[in-house]
């Protein structure tokens, strides 16, 4: 959707002039002004990402597709309630999850957000041997 802090007739005309088919809304709560971003005038619209609770999680004057994509992925994963230790997504926390963590470490490839969420048991921001130790402890109880 598009949201603008302009008069309704100007917003509607903009939609007609540009052939927009998505909803265009007027910012009656001054949200646009609440999230003023320094840096002057930008040729781009202001981008917002709003989470499922209606909280603005991202506001930017310049388009940053990578940052926006990563944040949306993080919000979607967090909405799915990541289960620490459940790397394989098979509904079990077992030795297969340990093997998978070892493979991730040995591969040297950065895991995607969902894998990091499940595999970083010590919340260090990386998957490493300390996560394997915590996973073994979790499995053994």
C-alpha positions in Angstrom: 0.0 0.0 0.0 1.0 3.6 -0.4 0.6 6.1 2.4 1.2 9.9 1.9 0.9 13.0 4.0 -0.8 14.9 1.2 -4.5 15.8 0.8 -6.8 13.0 -0.2 -7.5 14.5 -3.7 -3.8 14.8 -4.4 -3.2 11.2 -3.4 -6.1 10.0 -5.6 -4.9 12.0 -8.5 -1.3 10.6 -8.1 -2.7 7.1 -8.2 -4.7 7.8 -11.4 -1.8 9.6 -13.1 0.6 6.7 -12.3 -1.9 3.8 -12.9 -1.5 2.5 -9.4 -3.7 -0.4 -8.5 -2.8 -0.8 -4.8 -4.5 1.1 -2.0 -3.3 4.7 -1.4 -4.1 6.0 2.1 -3.8 9.4 3.7 -1.5 9.6 6.8 -4.0 11.1 9.3 -1.8 10.1 12.3 1.3 12.0 11.1 3.3 8.7 11.1 5.4 10.1 8.3 6.6 13.0 10.4 7.2 10.9 13.5 9.8 8.9 11.5 11.7 11.9 10.1 15.0 10.7 8.8 17.8 13.2 8.5 19.5 13.7 5.1 17.4 16.1 3.1 15.0 15.4 0.3 15.1 12.0 -1.3 13.8 11.1 -4.8 12.5 7.8 -3.2 9.4 7.3 -1.1 10.0 6.6 2.6 10.0 2.8 3.2 8.5 1.3 6.3 8.2 -2.3 7.5 5.5 -2.8 10.1 5.4 -6.0 12.1 2.4 -8.1 12.9 1.8 -6.2 16.1 1.6 -2.9 14.1 5.0 -1.7 15.3 7.3 0.1 12.9 10.4 -2.0 12.7 12.1 -0.1 9.8 12.0 3.4 8.3 14.3 4.6 5.6 14.4 7.4 2.9 16.5 5.3 0.5 15.6 1.9 -0.9 17.8 -0.8 0.7 16.4 -4.1 -0.6 18.9 -6.3 1.1 18.3 -4.8 4.6 14.5 -4.9 4.0 14.6 -8.5 2.8 16.7 -9.6 5.8 14.4 -7.8 8.3 11.3 -9.3 6.7 12.9 -12.8 6.8 13.8 -12.2 10.5 10.2 -11.1 11.3 8.7 -14.1 9.5 11.0 -16.5 11.3 10.4 -14.9 14.7 6.6 -15.1 14.0 7.1 -18.9 13.5 8.7 -19.2 16.9 12.1 -20.6 16.2 13.0 -23.7 18.3 16.6 -23.6 19.6 18.3 -26.8 18.6 15.8 -27.9 16.0 18.1 -27.3 13.0 16.7 -30.0 10.7 13.1 -28.9 11.0 11.9 -32.5 11.5 10.1 -31.9 14.8 12.8 -33.6 16.9 15.9 -32.4 18.7 18.4 -35.2 18.3 21.8 -36.3 17.1 20.8 -35.4 13.5 20.7 -31.8 14.6 24.2 -32.1 16.1 25.5 -33.6 12.8 23.9 -30.7 10.9 25.6 -28.1 13.1 28.9 -29.8 12.5 28.3 -29.7 8.8 27.4 -26.0 9.0 30.6 -25.3 10.9 32.8 -27.3 8.6 31.3 -25.8 5.4 32.3 -22.3 6.4 29.1 -21.0 4.7 27.1 -18.4 6.6 23.7 -19.9 7.6 20.4 -18.3 6.7 18.5 -16.5 9.4 16.2 -19.5 10.2 19.2 -21.9 10.6 21.1 -19.3 12.7 18.0 -18.8 14.9 17.8 -22.6 15.6 21.5 -23.3 15.7 22.9 -20.5 17.8 21.9 -21.9 21.2 24.2 -19.5 23.1 23.0 -16.4 21.3 26.5 -15.4 20.2 25.5 -14.6 16.6 27.4 -17.5 15.2 27.1 -21.3 15.1 30.2 -22.9 16.7 31.4 -25.6 19.0 29.7 -24.0 22.0 26.4 -24.5 20.4 27.2 -28.2 19.9 28.0 -28.5 23.6 24.7 -26.8 24.5 22.8 -29.0 22.1 24.3 -32.2 23.5 23.4 -31.0 27.0 19.8 -30.2 25.8 19.5 -33.7 24.3 20.9 -35.5 27.3 18.8 -33.4 29.7 
